[in-house]
């Protein structure tokens, strides 16, 4: 179970968990990934929420999880396997933002994605997106994520 169940409350999230869920919901059916963090003390933090489906409180997040469980993904980052899954599944632009956010708000919690050039895992805070392309509207996504070594290599001018 993806639940922390001391109290019998099935909507309690594990500590050190990143919750990805479908937020947004503006005109029409546009939605986007939103993120929340449950810290080491079990406290809720809103990393990014948008539109009427966004959850800026723990209560709203619990309601989203109960009502739309298939729209939520929970990564307990204390668990190395889940931290890897999170680093591998999260869109690059979001991953870079979350890595920065965690650096400021949850010191010691580090996502380690794979570099698309060398295949090695590295500290996601130092990652660099490459080859941006539009994915509709004003949103942009990167096709590749590079470790600092390879991001630097791409900046060099060929002689
Ligand atoms: Zn690399």
Backbone and ligand atoms as CSV (ligand in chain L), in Angstrom:
chain,resi,resn,atom,element,x,y,z
A,1,UNK,N,N,0.836,-1.204,0.000
A,1,UNK,CA,C,0.000,0.000,0.000
A,1,UNK,C,C,0.872,1.256,0.000
A,2,UNK,N,N,0.413,2.250,-0.691
A,2,UNK,CA,C,1.108,3.524,-0.727
A,2,UNK,C,C,0.633,4.432,0.394
A,3,UNK,N,N,0.302,3.848,1.513
A,3,UNK,CA,C,-0.237,4.702,2.573
A,3,UNK,C,C,0.530,4.502,3.866
A,4,UNK,N,N,0.499,5.508,4.665
A,4,UNK,CA,C,1.170,5.536,5.956
A,4,UNK,C,C,0.042,5.432,6.959
A,5,UNK,N,N,-0.002,4.351,7.726
A,5,UNK,CA,C,-1.277,3.989,8.306
A,5,UNK,C,C,-1.309,3.880,9.831
A,6,UNK,N,N,-0.528,4.730,10.513
A,6,UNK,CA,C,-0.541,4.719,11.979
A,6,UNK,C,C,-1.926,4.924,12.550
A,7,UNK,N,N,-2.686,5.800,11.909
A,7,UNK,CA,C,-3.939,6.250,12.498
A,7,UNK,C,C,-5.145,5.559,11.892
A,8,UNK,N,N,-4.899,4.695,10.917
A,8,UNK,CA,C,-6.028,4.086,10.241
A,8,UNK,C,C,-6.557,4.959,9.118
A,9,UNK,N,N,-5.957,6.129,8.948
A,9,UNK,CA,C,-6.397,7.028,7.891
A,9,UNK,C,C,-5.708,6.619,6.589
A,10,UNK,N,N,-6.466,6.080,5.654
A,10,UNK,CA,C,-5.889,5.561,4.408
A,10,UNK,C,C,-5.367,6.657,3.501
A,11,UNK,N,N,-5.721,7.897,3.786
A,11,UNK,CA,C,-5.243,8.969,2.925
A,11,UNK,C,C,-3.982,9.620,3.482
A,12,UNK,N,N,-3.415,9.059,4.544
A,12,UNK,CA,C,-2.150,9.600,5.037
A,12,UNK,C,C,-1.048,9.185,4.067
A,13,UNK,N,N,-0.233,10.123,3.680
A,13,UNK,CA,C,0.867,9.819,2.778
A,13,UNK,C,C,2.129,9.519,3.582
A,14,UNK,N,N,3.003,8.704,2.996
A,14,UNK,CA,C,4.284,8.429,3.647
A,14,UNK,C,C,5.112,9.699,3.736
A,15,UNK,N,N,5.990,9.719,4.727
A,15,UNK,CA,C,6.908,10.850,4.841
A,15,UNK,C,C,7.913,10.817,3.696
A,16,UNK,N,N,8.473,11.998,3.390
A,16,UNK,CA,C,9.431,12.124,2.282
A,16,UNK,C,C,8.853,11.599,0.973
A,17,UNK,N,N,7.602,11.946,0.719
A,17,UNK,CA,C,6.975,11.512,-0.525
A,17,UNK,C,C,6.696,12.681,-1.445
A,18,UNK,N,N,6.996,12.440,-2.716
A,18,UNK,CA,C,6.610,13.375,-3.765
A,18,UNK,C,C,5.317,12.845,-4.376
A,19,UNK,N,N,4.304,13.687,-4.429
A,19,UNK,CA,C,3.041,13.278,-5.039
A,19,UNK,C,C,2.873,14.043,-6.345
A,20,UNK,N,N,2.790,13.277,-7.427
A,20,UNK,CA,C,2.506,13.863,-8.737
A,20,UNK,C,C,1.043,13.604,-9.032
A,21,UNK,N,N,0.321,14.611,-9.441
A,21,UNK,CA,C,-1.089,14.410,-9.750
A,21,UNK,C,C,-1.493,15.327,-10.893
A,22,UNK,N,N,-2.619,15.017,-11.492
A,22,UNK,CA,C,-3.120,15.829,-12.587
A,22,UNK,C,C,-3.809,17.048,-12.021
A,23,UNK,N,N,-3.199,18.209,-12.246
A,23,UNK,CA,C,-3.824,19.464,-11.853
A,23,UNK,C,C,-4.260,20.201,-13.105
A,24,UNK,N,N,-4.362,21.488,-12.967
A,24,UNK,CA,C,-4.792,22.288,-14.111
A,24,UNK,C,C,-6.298,22.255,-14.252
A,25,UNK,N,N,-6.778,22.123,-15.499
A,25,UNK,CA,C,-8.211,22.165,-15.720
A,25,UNK,C,C,-8.640,23.601,-15.909
A,26,UNK,N,N,-8.322,24.137,-17.075
A,26,UNK,CA,C,-8.753,25.500,-17.392
A,26,UNK,C,C,-9.915,25.362,-18.364
A,27,UNK,N,N,-9.946,26.185,-19.373
A,27,UNK,CA,C,-10.968,26.049,-20.408
A,27,UNK,C,C,-10.758,24.708,-21.094
A,28,UNK,N,N,-11.860,24.056,-21.447
A,28,UNK,CA,C,-11.728,22.774,-22.117
A,28,UNK,C,C,-11.202,21.743,-21.149
A,29,UNK,N,N,-10.320,20.879,-21.609
A,29,UNK,CA,C,-9.906,19.769,-20.758
A,29,UNK,C,C,-8.406,19.781,-20.499
A,30,UNK,N,N,-7.768,20.929,-20.706
A,30,UNK,CA,C,-6.325,20.991,-20.517
A,30,UNK,C,C,-5.959,20.683,-19.069
A,31,UNK,N,N,-5.014,19.799,-18.877
A,31,UNK,CA,C,-4.511,19.538,-17.530
A,31,UNK,C,C,-2.998,19.496,-17.600
A,32,UNK,N,N,-2.356,19.570,-16.440
A,32,UNK,CA,C,-0.908,19.449,-16.396
A,32,UNK,C,C,-0.506,18.791,-15.087
A,33,UNK,N,N,0.707,18.271,-15.082
A,33,UNK,CA,C,1.189,17.621,-13.870
A,33,UNK,C,C,1.439,18.664,-12.787
A,34,UNK,N,N,0.954,18.379,-11.606
A,34,UNK,CA,C,1.208,19.204,-10.426
A,34,UNK,C,C,1.964,18.343,-9.423
A,35,UNK,N,N,2.612,19.028,-8.455
A,35,UNK,CA,C,3.450,18.291,-7.503
A,35,UNK,C,C,3.287,18.813,-6.086
A,36,UNK,N,N,3.287,17.885,-5.147
A,36,UNK,CA,C,3.261,18.249,-3.734
A,36,UNK,C,C,4.305,17.401,-3.011
A,37,UNK,N,N,4.701,17.869,-1.847
A,37,UNK,CA,C,5.738,17.188,-1.072
A,37,UNK,C,C,5.246,16.979,0.350
A,38,UNK,N,N,5.426,15.757,0.856
A,38,UNK,CA,C,5.170,15.484,2.269
A,38,UNK,C,C,6.536,15.330,2.918
A,39,UNK,N,N,6.865,16.215,3.826
A,39,UNK,CA,C,8.236,16.257,4.329
A,39,UNK,C,C,8.503,15.208,5.405
A,40,UNK,N,N,9.718,15.247,5.977
A,40,UNK,CA,C,10.165,14.224,6.926
A,40,UNK,C,C,9.325,14.219,8.200
A,41,UNK,N,N,8.606,15.314,8.460
A,41,UNK,CA,C,7.738,15.371,9.639
A,41,UNK,C,C,6.276,15.122,9.277
A,42,UNK,N,N,6.035,14.831,7.997
A,42,UNK,CA,C,4.662,14.550,7.564
A,42,UNK,C,C,3.886,15.792,7.191
A,43,UNK,N,N,4.583,16.906,7.034
A,43,UNK,CA,C,3.897,18.150,6.686
A,43,UNK,C,C,3.779,18.325,5.175
A,44,UNK,N,N,2.679,18.910,4.755
A,44,UNK,CA,C,2.365,19.134,3.345
A,44,UNK,C,C,3.049,20.398,2.809
A,45,UNK,N,N,3.598,20.298,1.594
A,45,UNK,CA,C,4.123,21.476,0.894
A,45,UNK,C,C,3.595,21.446,-0.535
A,46,UNK,N,N,3.120,22.580,-0.980
A,46,UNK,CA,C,2.664,22.714,-2.352
A,46,UNK,C,C,3.855,23.127,-3.212
A,47,UNK,N,N,4.360,22.221,-4.061
A,47,UNK,CA,C,5.483,22.583,-4.934
A,47,UNK,C,C,4.952,23.364,-6.122
A,48,UNK,N,N,3.934,22.801,-6.758
A,48,UNK,CA,C,3.339,23.482,-7.901
A,48,UNK,C,C,1.907,23.002,-8.056
A,49,UNK,N,N,0.971,23.928,-8.087
A,49,UNK,CA,C,-0.419,23.549,-8.324
A,49,UNK,C,C,-1.037,24.564,-9.263
A,50,UNK,N,N,-1.958,24.110,-10.088
A,50,UNK,CA,C,-2.530,25.007,-11.089
A,50,UNK,C,C,-3.989,24.657,-11.360
A,51,UNK,N,N,-4.738,25.653,-11.773
A,51,UNK,CA,C,-6.112,25.433,-12.194
A,51,UNK,C,C,-7.014,24.956,-11.069
A,52,UNK,N,N,-8.219,24.602,-11.410
A,52,UNK,CA,C,-9.157,24.229,-10.347
A,52,UNK,C,C,-8.890,22.835,-9.797
A,53,UNK,N,N,-8.067,22.028,-10.525
A,53,UNK,CA,C,-7.715,20.708,-10.001
A,53,UNK,C,C,-6.455,20.752,-9.139
A,54,UNK,N,N,-5.813,21.903,-9.071
A,54,UNK,CA,C,-4.603,22.032,-8.262
A,54,UNK,C,C,-4.930,21.899,-6.782
A,55,UNK,N,N,-3.973,21.349,-6.019
A,55,UNK,CA,C,-4.184,21.130,-4.582
A,55,UNK,C,C,-3.197,21.979,-3.799
A,56,UNK,N,N,-3.692,23.071,-3.227
A,56,UNK,CA,C,-2.795,23.909,-2.438
A,56,UNK,C,C,-2.922,23.634,-0.941
A,57,UNK,N,N,-3.692,22.618,-0.584
A,57,UNK,CA,C,-3.767,22.190,0.819
A,57,UNK,C,C,-3.722,20.669,0.875
A,58,UNK,N,N,-3.356,20.148,2.041
A,58,UNK,CA,C,-3.335,18.695,2.223
A,58,UNK,C,C,-4.742,18.114,2.044
A,59,UNK,N,N,-5.746,18.850,2.503
A,59,UNK,CA,C,-7.124,18.364,2.384
A,59,UNK,C,C,-7.519,18.136,0.930
A,60,UNK,N,N,-7.155,19.091,0.068
A,60,UNK,CA,C,-7.486,18.955,-1.350
A,60,UNK,C,C,-6.714,17.794,-1.968
A,61,UNK,N,N,-5.463,17.628,-1.537
A,61,UNK,CA,C,-4.646,16.548,-2.092
A,61,UNK,C,C,-5.222,15.184,-1.681
A,62,UNK,N,N,-5.636,15.074,-0.446
A,62,UNK,CA,C,-6.253,13.819,0.008
A,62,UNK,C,C,-7.519,13.535,-0.785
A,63,UNK,N,N,-8.308,14.580,-1.008
A,63,UNK,CA,C,-9.551,14.406,-1.764
A,63,UNK,C,C,-9.242,13.941,-3.190
A,64,UNK,N,N,-8.199,14.530,-3.796
A,64,UNK,CA,C,-7.821,14.141,-5.154
A,64,UNK,C,C,-7.395,12.673,-5.177
A,65,UNK,N,N,-6.652,12.279,-4.144
A,65,UNK,CA,C,-6.142,10.908,-4.078
A,65,UNK,C,C,-7.284,9.899,-3.891
A,66,UNK,N,N,-8.257,10.283,-3.095
A,66,UNK,CA,C,-9.405,9.394,-2.848
A,66,UNK,C,C,-10.309,9.329,-4.079
A,67,UNK,N,N,-10.551,10.489,-4.691
A,67,UNK,CA,C,-11.528,10.553,-5.788
A,67,UNK,C,C,-10.946,10.180,-7.146
A,68,UNK,N,N,-9.639,10.440,-7.320
A,68,UNK,CA,C,-9.036,10.199,-8.631
A,68,UNK,C,C,-7.684,9.505,-8.464
A,69,UNK,N,N,-7.674,8.328,-7.832
A,69,UNK,CA,C,-6.387,7.683,-7.527
A,69,UNK,C,C,-5.538,7.414,-8.763
A,70,UNK,N,N,-6.171,7.166,-9.902
A,70,UNK,CA,C,-5.383,6.872,-11.101
A,70,UNK,C,C,-4.698,8.117,-11.651
A,71,UNK,N,N,-5.082,9.298,-11.169
A,71,UNK,CA,C,-4.441,10.541,-11.603
A,71,UNK,C,C,-3.290,10.934,-10.685
A,72,UNK,N,N,-3.017,10.102,-9.677
A,72,UNK,CA,C,-1.973,10.428,-8.707
A,72,UNK,C,C,-0.866,9.374,-8.759
A,73,UNK,N,N,0.365,9.817,-8.613
A,73,UNK,CA,C,1.470,8.884,-8.487
A,73,UNK,C,C,2.283,9.328,-7.280
A,74,UNK,N,N,2.597,8.379,-6.411
A,74,UNK,CA,C,3.295,8.712,-5.180
A,74,UNK,C,C,4.668,8.067,-5.193
A,75,UNK,N,N,5.682,8.878,-4.974
A,75,UNK,CA,C,7.051,8.369,-4.917
A,75,UNK,C,C,7.584,8.651,-3.521
A,76,UNK,N,N,7.843,7.599,-2.754
A,76,UNK,CA,C,8.475,7.796,-1.452
A,76,UNK,C,C,9.978,7.852,-1.688
A,77,UNK,N,N,10.559,9.044,-1.567
A,77,UNK,CA,C,11.952,9.223,-1.975
A,77,UNK,C,C,12.945,8.679,-0.953
A,78,UNK,N,N,12.464,8.193,0.195
A,78,UNK,CA,C,13.348,7.488,1.129
A,78,UNK,C,C,13.668,6.098,0.602
A,79,UNK,N,N,12.863,5.646,-0.347
A,79,UNK,CA,C,13.030,4.318,-0.918
A,79,UNK,C,C,13.820,4.452,-2.229
A,80,UNK,N,N,15.048,3.911,-2.283
A,80,UNK,CA,C,15.893,4.125,-3.464
A,80,UNK,C,C,15.220,3.697,-4.764
A,81,UNK,N,N,14.464,2.621,-4.746
A,81,UNK,CA,C,13.821,2.160,-5.977
A,81,UNK,C,C,12.768,3.171,-6.444
A,82,UNK,N,N,12.033,3.738,-5.498
A,82,UNK,CA,C,11.017,4.712,-5.882
A,82,UNK,C,C,11.649,6.035,-6.309
A,83,UNK,N,N,12.764,6.390,-5.671
A,83,UNK,CA,C,13.467,7.614,-6.064
A,83,UNK,C,C,13.982,7.467,-7.494
A,84,UNK,N,N,14.449,6.268,-7.853
A,84,UNK,CA,C,14.912,6.024,-9.222
A,84,UNK,C,C,13.750,6.085,-10.201
A,85,UNK,N,N,12.639,5.485,-9.824
A,85,UNK,CA,C,11.466,5.494,-10.695
A,85,UNK,C,C,11.019,6.941,-10.939
A,86,UNK,N,N,11.039,7.733,-9.892
A,86,UNK,CA,C,10.653,9.137,-10.010
A,86,UNK,C,C,11.597,9.867,-10.964
A,87,UNK,N,N,12.904,9.650,-10.792
A,87,UNK,CA,C,13.888,10.334,-11.640
A,87,UNK,C,C,13.731,9.919,-13.095
A,88,UNK,N,N,13.317,8.672,-13.329
A,88,UNK,CA,C,13.211,8.169,-14.700
A,88,UNK,C,C,11.887,8.533,-15.370
A,89,UNK,N,N,10.836,8.744,-14.597
A,89,UNK,CA,C,9.500,8.953,-15.174
A,89,UNK,C,C,9.103,10.420,-15.295
A,90,UNK,N,N,9.720,11.276,-14.495
A,90,UNK,CA,C,9.285,12.673,-14.456
A,90,UNK,C,C,9.786,13.431,-15.687
A,91,UNK,N,N,8.901,14.189,-16.358
A,91,UNK,CA,C,9.357,14.984,-17.512
A,91,UNK,C,C,10.543,15.859,-17.120
A,92,UNK,N,N,11.475,16.048,-18.047
A,92,UNK,CA,C,12.758,16.685,-17.733
A,92,UNK,C,C,12.598,18.073,-17.107
A,93,UNK,N,N,11.734,18.911,-17.695
A,93,UNK,CA,C,11.611,20.270,-17.160
A,93,UNK,C,C,11.084,20.238,-15.731
A,94,UNK,N,N,10.164,19.318,-15.442
A,94,UNK,CA,C,9.627,19.204,-14.085
A,94,UNK,C,C,10.684,18.649,-13.140
A,95,UNK,N,N,11.421,17.676,-13.619
A,95,UNK,CA,C,12.458,17.055,-12.795
A,95,UNK,C,C,13.483,18.091,-12.334
A,96,UNK,N,N,13.903,18.958,-13.268
A,96,UNK,CA,C,14.899,19.971,-12.929
A,96,UNK,C,C,14.334,20.936,-11.891
A,97,UNK,N,N,13.071,21.319,-12.048
A,97,UNK,CA,C,12.443,22.228,-11.104
A,97,UNK,C,C,12.287,21.601,-9.724
A,98,UNK,N,N,11.889,20.330,-9.703
A,98,UNK,CA,C,11.689,19.643,-8.430
A,98,UNK,C,C,13.024,19.441,-7.718
A,99,UNK,N,N,14.066,19.111,-8.487
A,99,UNK,CA,C,15.397,18.919,-7.885
A,99,UNK,C,C,15.850,20.206,-7.197
A,100,UNK,N,N,15.577,21.351,-7.841
A,100,UNK,CA,C,15.941,22.640,-7.240
A,100,UNK,C,C,15.100,22.902,-5.990
A,101,UNK,N,N,13.814,22.601,-6.098
A,101,UNK,CA,C,12.908,22.844,-4.969
A,101,UNK,C,C,13.334,22.011,-3.762
A,102,UNK,N,N,13.646,20.735,-4.008
A,102,UNK,CA,C,14.062,19.849,-2.914
A,102,UNK,C,C,15.360,20.344,-2.294
A,103,UNK,N,N,16.247,20.884,-3.123
A,103,UNK,CA,C,17.516,21.389,-2.619
A,103,UNK,C,C,17.274,22.487,-1.580
A,104,UNK,N,N,16.251,23.315,-1.828
A,104,UNK,CA,C,15.957,24.420,-0.916
A,104,UNK,C,C,15.127,23.989,0.283
A,105,UNK,N,N,14.217,23.038,0.069
A,105,UNK,CA,C,13.233,22.726,1.108
A,105,UNK,C,C,13.428,21.373,1.782
A,106,UNK,N,N,14.172,20.493,1.175
A,106,UNK,CA,C,14.362,19.158,1.746
A,106,UNK,C,C,15.815,18.733,1.532
A,107,UNK,N,N,16.730,19.421,2.227
A,107,UNK,CA,C,18.155,19.130,2.036
A,107,UNK,C,C,18.439,17.640,2.208
A,108,UNK,N,N,19.249,17.099,1.336
A,108,UNK,CA,C,19.619,15.691,1.443
A,108,UNK,C,C,18.760,14.787,0.578
A,109,UNK,N,N,17.610,15.291,0.108
A,109,UNK,CA,C,16.779,14.487,-0.789
A,109,UNK,C,C,17.183,14.857,-2.215
A,110,UNK,N,N,17.823,13.917,-2.887
A,110,UNK,CA,C,18.402,14.210,-4.201
A,110,UNK,C,C,17.894,13.201,-5.227
A,111,UNK,N,N,17.400,13.711,-6.326
A,111,UNK,CA,C,16.976,12.844,-7.434
A,111,UNK,C,C,18.174,12.615,-8.348
A,112,UNK,N,N,18.329,11.380,-8.809
A,112,UNK,CA,C,19.481,11.056,-9.641
A,112,UNK,C,C,19.044,10.472,-10.985
A,113,UNK,N,N,18.742,11.356,-11.921
A,113,UNK,CA,C,18.359,10.883,-13.258
A,113,UNK,C,C,19.577,10.399,-14.041
A,114,UNK,N,N,19.297,9.755,-15.167
A,114,UNK,CA,C,20.364,9.296,-16.060
A,114,UNK,C,C,20.640,10.348,-17.123
A,115,UNK,N,N,21.907,10.537,-17.410
A,115,UNK,CA,C,22.322,11.437,-18.493
A,115,UNK,C,C,22.008,10.763,-19.828
A,116,UNK,N,N,21.412,11.503,-20.756
A,116,UNK,CA,C,21.073,10.929,-22.056
A,116,UNK,C,C,22.289,10.781,-22.963
A,117,UNK,N,N,23.417,11.321,-22.529
A,117,UNK,CA,C,24.627,11.180,-23.338
A,117,UNK,C,C,25.451,9.975,-22.875
A,118,UNK,N,N,25.737,9.907,-21.563
A,118,UNK,CA,C,26.635,8.849,-21.078
A,118,UNK,C,C,25.887,7.732,-20.338
A,119,UNK,N,N,24.612,7.960,-19.994
A,119,UNK,CA,C,23.842,6.913,-19.338
A,119,UNK,C,C,24.114,6.776,-17.846
A,120,UNK,N,N,24.991,7.630,-17.311
A,120,UNK,CA,C,25.312,7.567,-15.884
A,120,UNK,C,C,24.291,8.377,-15.090
A,121,UNK,N,N,24.019,7.916,-13.854
A,121,UNK,CA,C,23.173,8.715,-12.970
A,121,UNK,C,C,24.002,9.837,-12.352
A,122,UNK,N,N,23.361,10.970,-12.131
A,122,UNK,CA,C,24.070,12.117,-11.563
A,122,UNK,C,C,23.104,12.919,-10.701
A,123,UNK,N,N,23.644,13.880,-9.972
A,123,UNK,CA,C,22.854,14.745,-9.098
A,123,UNK,C,C,21.947,15.630,-9.957
A,124,UNK,N,N,20.640,15.392,-9.870
A,124,UNK,CA,C,19.686,16.086,-10.727
A,124,UNK,C,C,19.696,17.602,-10.577
A,125,UNK,N,N,20.214,18.106,-9.452
A,125,UNK,CA,C,20.282,19.551,-9.266
A,125,UNK,C,C,21.223,20.192,-10.274
A,126,UNK,N,N,22.147,19.380,-10.804
A,126,UNK,CA,C,23.160,19.905,-11.721
A,126,UNK,C,C,22.814,19.614,-13.174
A,127,UNK,N,N,21.628,19.040,-13.388
A,127,UNK,CA,C,21.241,18.645,-14.739
A,127,UNK,C,C,20.936,19.821,-15.634
A,128,UNK,N,N,20.986,19.554,-16.918
A,128,UNK,CA,C,20.748,20.591,-17.905
A,128,UNK,C,C,19.885,20.015,-19.022
A,129,UNK,N,N,18.770,20.685,-19.323
A,129,UNK,CA,C,17.916,20.241,-20.415
A,129,UNK,C,C,18.512,20.636,-21.755
A,130,UNK,N,N,18.328,19.786,-22.753
A,130,UNK,CA,C,18.892,20.060,-24.069
A,130,UNK,C,C,17.819,19.794,-25.130
A,131,UNK,N,N,17.929,20.514,-26.230
A,131,UNK,CA,C,17.058,20.290,-27.376
A,131,UNK,C,C,15.583,20.550,-27.039
A,132,UNK,N,N,15.264,21.792,-26.662
A,132,UNK,CA,C,13.880,22.108,-26.295
A,132,UNK,C,C,12.936,22.081,-27.499
A,133,UNK,N,N,11.705,21.723,-27.239
A,133,UNK,CA,C,10.692,21.763,-28.296
A,133,UNK,C,C,9.356,22.089,-27.652
A,134,UNK,N,N,8.474,22.686,-28.411
A,134,UNK,CA,C,7.155,23.046,-27.886
A,134,UNK,C,C,6.279,21.825,-27.788
A,135,UNK,N,N,5.432,21.777,-26.780
A,135,UNK,CA,C,4.486,20.667,-26.663
A,135,UNK,C,C,3.074,21.212,-26.632
A,136,UNK,N,N,2.880,22.384,-27.235
A,136,UNK,CA,C,1.539,22.955,-27.288
A,136,UNK,C,C,1.439,24.155,-26.379
A,137,UNK,N,N,0.780,25.198,-26.850
A,137,UNK,CA,C,0.635,26.399,-26.049
A,137,UNK,C,C,2.000,26.997,-25.755
A,138,UNK,N,N,2.174,27.453,-24.530
A,138,UNK,CA,C,3.439,28.084,-24.171
A,138,UNK,C,C,4.380,27.081,-23.521
A,139,UNK,N,N,3.943,25.833,-23.410
A,139,UNK,CA,C,4.751,24.858,-22.682
A,139,UNK,C,C,5.901,24.356,-23.539
A,140,UNK,N,N,6.987,24.102,-22.873
A,140,UNK,CA,C,8.174,23.586,-23.527
A,140,UNK,C,C,8.672,22.364,-22.803
A,141,UNK,N,N,9.242,21.463,-23.546
A,141,UNK,CA,C,9.862,20.307,-22.906
A,141,UNK,C,C,11.187,20.045,-23.603
A,142,UNK,N,N,12.078,19.381,-22.864
A,142,UNK,CA,C,13.367,19.024,-23.440
A,142,UNK,C,C,13.325,17.584,-23.924
A,143,UNK,N,N,14.067,17.330,-24.967
A,143,UNK,CA,C,14.168,15.951,-25.439
A,143,UNK,C,C,15.241,15.197,-24.683
A,144,UNK,N,N,16.253,15.896,-24.207
A,144,UNK,CA,C,17.381,15.221,-23.582
A,144,UNK,C,C,17.765,15.899,-22.276
A,145,UNK,N,N,18.269,15.103,-21.354
A,145,UNK,CA,C,18.763,15.604,-20.073
A,145,UNK,C,C,20.236,15.228,-19.977
A,146,UNK,N,N,21.059,16.214,-19.654
A,146,UNK,CA,C,22.502,15.971,-19.639
A,146,UNK,C,C,23.096,16.207,-18.260
A,147,UNK,N,N,24.102,15.402,-17.911
A,147,UNK,CA,C,24.871,15.615,-16.687
A,147,UNK,C,C,25.772,16.833,-16.897
A,148,UNK,N,N,26.331,17.403,-15.817
A,148,UNK,CA,C,27.136,18.624,-15.971
A,148,UNK,C,C,28.303,18.443,-16.940
A,149,UNK,N,N,28.937,17.285,-16.938
A,149,UNK,CA,C,30.070,17.061,-17.847
A,149,UNK,C,C,29.641,17.216,-19.292
A,150,UNK,N,N,28.510,16.614,-19.627
A,150,UNK,CA,C,28.093,16.638,-21.025
A,150,UNK,C,C,27.399,17.930,-21.402
A,151,UNK,N,N,26.762,18.593,-20.436
A,151,UNK,CA,C,26.186,19.905,-20.722
A,151,UNK,C,C,27.315,20.868,-21.085
A,152,UNK,N,N,28.428,20.788,-20.363
A,152,UNK,CA,C,29.577,21.653,-20.650
A,152,UNK,C,C,30.138,21.344,-22.024
A,153,UNK,N,N,30.226,20.076,-22.359
A,153,UNK,CA,C,30.795,19.687,-23.643
A,153,UNK,C,C,30.007,20.309,-24.795
A,154,UNK,N,N,28.666,20.420,-24.606
A,154,UNK,CA,C,27.855,20.955,-25.688
A,154,UNK,C,C,28.023,22.462,-25.823
A,155,UNK,N,N,28.491,23.099,-24.752
A,155,UNK,CA,C,28.681,24.546,-24.826
A,155,UNK,C,C,29.961,24.923,-25.553
A,156,UNK,N,N,30.864,23.977,-25.679
A,156,UNK,CA,C,32.157,24.298,-26.270
A,156,UNK,C,C,32.026,24.480,-27.774
A,157,UNK,N,N,32.731,25.445,-28.258
A,157,UNK,CA,C,32.705,25.727,-29.704
A,157,UNK,C,C,33.737,24.820,-30.373
A,158,UNK,N,N,33.306,24.175,-31.420
A,158,UNK,CA,C,34.247,23.277,-32.113
A,158,UNK,C,C,35.241,24.101,-32.917
A,159,UNK,N,N,36.498,23.716,-32.836
A,159,UNK,CA,C,37.545,24.454,-33.542
A,159,UNK,C,C,37.540,24.071,-35.029
L,1,ZN,ZN,ZN,26.769,12.505,-19.151
